[in-house]
Amino acid sequence: MTDTVLAGAADRAKALFTDWIEGRYDQVVAGFDATMTARLPVDQLTAAWSQILGLVGGYQRMGEPLVRPLGGYTVVDIPLTFAGGQMKGRVSYNGEGQVSGLFIVTPETP
C-alpha cells in the first residue's frame, strides 16, 4: 500500500462528475476498470442519476474536492448541492488511474 495520491485526481474527479451530471455517460464509463465496466454499464449509470434526482431534487453546484490515499487507491470526495440538500460524490482510482468506485452518498458517510 502507498500513501501517495494520483496526480490530478481532484480535476479528474470534477470532470467525471460533470460528465455524469451533464449526461455524458459514455465519457464517464470510458475510464472504468474492468470490474466497474461489468457492474455499472451506461443504462445503470443513467438510472442511478435519475434515482439521485428523485431523492434530492435538481443538481445545483459542486464544492471543492478532498483527495486522500486509502488502501492503495486515491479517493476523491466532492460536496454536491441539490435542491433538496447536500450529498457527496465519491470516486476512487486504482494505481493505474482507472475508476474503481463511483458513488453518491450522504455527507455523513465516512
Wavefront OBJ file of the C-alpha trace (Angstrom):
o trace
v 0.000 0.000 0.000
v 1.057 3.538 -0.607
v 0.138 6.893 0.835
v 0.598 8.796 -2.421
v -2.306 10.068 -4.473
v -2.903 10.056 -8.204
v -1.663 13.281 -9.773
v -4.561 15.433 -10.988
v -7.144 13.327 -9.137
v -9.209 16.334 -7.995
v -9.558 17.722 -11.526
v -10.270 14.279 -12.952
v -12.983 13.687 -10.363
v -14.597 17.063 -11.045
v -14.617 16.307 -14.772
v -16.058 12.843 -14.160
v -18.932 14.164 -12.042
v -19.545 16.986 -14.517
v -19.844 14.407 -17.294
v -22.258 12.347 -15.184
v -24.348 15.392 -14.242
v -24.488 16.605 -17.842
v -25.465 13.186 -19.195
v -22.220 12.279 -20.964
v -22.434 8.720 -19.680
v -20.159 7.227 -22.337
v -17.401 9.575 -21.167
v -17.956 8.519 -17.547
v -17.642 4.789 -18.229
v -14.640 5.248 -20.558
v -12.331 5.491 -17.531
v -13.735 2.488 -15.638
v -11.646 -0.522 -14.718
v -12.881 -3.977 -15.785
v -14.954 -4.552 -12.636
v -16.710 -1.200 -12.892
v -17.331 -1.748 -16.603
v -19.015 -5.073 -15.832
v -21.026 -3.841 -12.850
v -22.089 -0.329 -13.860
v -22.989 -0.147 -17.554
v -24.337 3.060 -19.069
v -28.004 2.160 -18.538
v -27.458 1.612 -14.816
v -25.396 4.796 -14.553
v -28.301 6.682 -16.143
v -30.801 5.058 -13.773
v -28.621 5.865 -10.765
v -28.561 9.569 -11.667
v -32.336 9.596 -12.097
v -32.695 7.976 -8.687
v -30.465 10.621 -7.075
v -32.520 13.417 -8.649
v -35.683 11.759 -7.361
v -34.271 11.699 -3.839
v -32.708 15.156 -3.541
v -34.049 17.224 -6.433
v -32.193 19.092 -9.131
v -28.430 19.473 -9.090
v -27.188 22.967 -8.197
v -23.432 23.056 -7.670
v -20.213 21.240 -6.836
v -17.853 22.094 -3.974
v -14.117 21.678 -3.597
v -12.774 18.124 -3.758
v -10.996 16.393 -0.909
v -8.323 13.937 -2.093
v -6.819 11.223 0.078
v -4.994 7.917 -0.249
v -6.810 4.856 1.050
v -5.505 1.307 0.857
v -3.613 1.717 -2.398
v -6.361 3.812 -4.012
v -6.861 7.530 -4.442
v -10.260 8.565 -3.128
v -11.843 11.897 -4.018
v -14.903 13.246 -2.208
v -16.765 16.204 -3.696
v -19.613 18.036 -1.950
v -22.656 18.180 -4.228
v -25.549 20.546 -3.582
v -29.029 19.632 -4.784
v -32.338 21.463 -4.400
v -33.283 19.172 -1.518
v -29.969 19.074 0.296
v -26.335 18.043 0.314
v -24.790 14.829 -0.957
v -21.202 13.731 -1.513
v -19.796 12.389 -4.753
v -17.044 9.827 -4.256
v -14.732 8.331 -6.843
v -11.819 6.004 -6.263
v -8.947 5.477 -8.661
v -6.721 2.419 -8.737
v -2.955 2.583 -9.189
v -3.341 2.681 -12.977
v -5.622 5.726 -12.750
v -8.786 3.837 -13.657
v -12.087 4.421 -11.879
v -12.615 1.558 -9.448
v -15.515 3.038 -7.471
v -18.180 5.674 -8.112
v -20.815 6.696 -5.573
v -23.102 9.457 -4.435
v -23.524 9.178 -0.671
v -24.815 11.223 2.219
v -22.423 13.846 3.594
v -22.001 11.893 6.863
v -20.648 8.824 5.109
v -17.039 8.375 6.241
l 1 2 3 4 5 6 7 8 9 10 11 12 13 14 15 16 17 18 19 20 21 22 23 24 25 26 27 28 29 30 31 32 33 34 35 36 37 38 39 40 41 42 43 44 45 46 47 48 49 50 51 52 53 54 55 56 57 58 59 60 61 62 63 64 65 66 67 68 69 70 71 72 73 74 75 76 77 78 79 80 81 82 83 84 85 86 87 88 89 90 91 92 93 94 95 96 97 98 99 100 101 102 103 104 105 106 107 108 109 110
